[in-house]
Amino acid sequence: MPTKLTVNNNGSLRVEGEDFIIVDAQGNEYGLQGRTLVSICRCGLSSQKPFCDGSHKGHFEHNAVAFDLPPKKV
């Protein structure tokens, strides 16, 4: 199964899969301790950034609805 990223309504980005890594701006890998599911903060309120800690509840609204991007520029 490929890695799946889910944009949650009013919340985080959920990343799940058997084989993914998350790195910081310098390319250093976060220690995920074998997790196959993590949630990434979108609201900026988490004390565990880049990971979600639930701080968004009641402070962040976004209804996630999939759409097609415009064609890729060549």
C-alpha positions in Angstrom: 0.0 0.0 0.0 1.4 3.4 -0.9 1.8 6.1 1.7 -1.4 8.0 2.2 -1.8 11.6 3.3 -5.3 12.6 4.4 -6.4 16.3 4.8 -8.7 16.2 7.8 -11.6 18.6 8.2 -10.8 21.3 10.8 -7.5 19.5 11.7 -4.3 17.9 10.9 -2.7 16.2 7.9 -2.7 12.4 8.6 0.2 10.5 7.1 0.0 6.7 7.1 2.0 4.0 5.5 4.6 1.3 6.1 7.6 3.2 4.7 7.9 7.0 5.1 10.2 9.5 6.7 9.8 13.1 7.8 12.7 15.5 7.7 13.3 19.0 8.8 14.5 21.9 6.6 18.1 20.7 6.9 17.3 17.1 5.9 17.5 15.7 9.5 15.1 12.9 10.0 12.5 13.0 12.8 12.6 9.8 15.0 9.2 8.3 14.4 9.9 5.2 16.6 8.4 2.8 14.2 5.1 4.6 13.8 3.1 3.9 10.6 0.7 6.8 11.3 1.4 10.4 12.4 -0.6 13.6 12.3 1.0 16.9 11.1 -0.1 20.2 12.5 -1.8 22.6 10.0 -3.0 25.3 12.5 0.3 26.3 14.0 -0.9 26.0 17.6 0.7 22.6 18.5 3.4 22.6 21.1 4.8 19.5 19.3 5.2 21.0 15.8 5.4 19.7 13.2 3.2 17.0 14.9 -0.4 17.7 15.9 -1.3 17.7 19.6 -5.0 18.5 19.2 -4.5 22.3 20.0 -6.5 23.2 16.9 -9.8 22.1 18.3 -12.2 25.1 18.2 -9.5 27.3 16.7 -9.1 26.1 13.1 -11.7 25.7 10.4 -11.1 24.1 7.0 -13.5 21.7 5.2 -11.3 19.4 3.2 -12.8 18.8 -0.2 -10.7 17.2 -2.9 -10.3 19.1 -6.2 -8.1 18.8 -9.3 -5.1 21.1 -9.6 -4.6 23.0 -12.9 -2.4 21.3 -15.5 1.3 21.2 -14.6 3.3 24.0 -16.2 6.0 22.8 -18.6 
